[in-house]
Amino acid sequence: FPDNSFRPTSPVLRMNFAMTLQNIIILVTGDRSLDTAFIGSPARYPDVKPTHYAFNAISMVTEYGIMGANSLTGEFDLDGTLSGLDALIALRKVQDTLNTSF
């Protein structure tokens, strides 16, 4: 979590998982510029303001097709929980992205 706390019994929220995926990509590529690559770009989703702490991470994972919006609402669903299956699919997409884009 942003406050460096560990909460193993808490559900994984989509915004926090996006930040985790961003950190994985930065660690693997060594490209620290990715940490702010989307700051200043327009909001992609109505529920994600450019001032939100996870804005860059959400923009990154959606840009690379790793995570996407809710198909019914068009929102990212910041506080929505992530299923284990969704997490595995996203991790696989990170692997594919790292193999092709970086």
C-alpha positions in Angstrom: 0.0 0.0 0.0 1.1 3.6 -0.5 1.7 3.9 3.3 4.1 0.9 3.1 1.7 -1.2 5.2 1.1 -4.9 4.5 -2.5 -6.1 4.7 -2.6 -9.8 3.7 -6.3 -10.2 4.7 -7.5 -7.3 2.7 -9.0 -7.8 -0.8 -6.8 -6.7 -3.7 -8.2 -3.5 -5.2 -7.8 -2.9 -9.0 -6.0 0.4 -8.4 -3.4 -1.2 -6.1 -2.8 -4.1 -8.4 -2.2 -1.6 -11.2 0.4 0.0 -9.1 2.0 -3.4 -8.3 2.1 -4.2 -12.0 3.7 -0.8 -12.8 6.4 -1.5 -10.1 7.1 -4.9 -11.6 7.5 -3.4 -15.1 9.8 -0.7 -13.8 11.9 -3.2 -11.8 12.3 -5.6 -14.7 13.1 -2.9 -17.3 15.1 -0.6 -15.1 13.3 2.3 -16.7 12.4 4.7 -13.8 10.9 7.2 -16.3 7.9 4.9 -16.5 6.9 5.9 -13.0 5.7 9.3 -14.4 5.3 8.6 -18.1 1.6 9.3 -18.2 1.5 12.3 -15.8 0.0 15.2 -17.6 -2.0 13.0 -20.1 -5.8 13.2 -20.2 -7.9 11.0 -18.0 -8.8 7.7 -19.7 -11.7 6.9 -17.4 -14.4 9.0 -15.7 -13.5 7.6 -12.3 -9.8 8.2 -12.5 -8.7 11.8 -12.0 -5.2 12.8 -13.2 -4.5 13.8 -9.6 -5.2 10.3 -8.2 -2.1 8.5 -6.8 -2.6 5.5 -9.1 -3.3 7.6 -12.3 0.1 6.8 -13.9 -0.1 3.1 -13.1 -3.7 2.8 -14.3 -2.8 4.6 -17.5 0.2 2.4 -18.1 -1.5 -0.9 -17.6 -4.4 0.1 -19.8 -2.0 1.5 -22.5 -0.3 -1.9 -22.8 -3.6 -3.8 -22.6 -2.8 -5.4 -19.3 -5.9 -4.3 -17.5 -9.0 -2.6 -18.9 -12.2 -0.8 -18.1 -15.5 -2.3 -17.0 -17.2 -3.0 -20.3 -20.6 -2.0 -18.9 -19.7 1.3 -17.2 -16.6 2.4 -19.1 -14.9 3.0 -15.7 -11.7 1.5 -14.4 -13.5 0.6 -11.1 -10.7 1.9 -8.8 -12.1 0.2 -5.7 -13.2 -2.9 -7.4 -11.7 -6.1 -6.2 -9.5 -8.3 -8.4 -10.2 -12.1 -8.6 -7.3 -14.5 -8.6 -8.1 -15.4 -12.2 -8.0 -11.7 -13.3 -4.6 -11.3 -11.5 -3.1 -14.3 -13.3 -4.3 -13.1 -16.6 -2.9 -9.6 -15.9 0.5 -11.1 -14.9 0.6 -13.2 -18.1 -0.1 -10.0 -20.1 2.8 -8.3 -18.2 5.0 -11.1 -19.3 3.9 -10.8 -22.9 4.3 -7.0 -22.8 7.8 -7.3 -21.4 8.7 -9.8 -24.1 7.4 -7.6 -26.9 7.4 -3.9 -25.9 10.6 -3.3 -23.9 
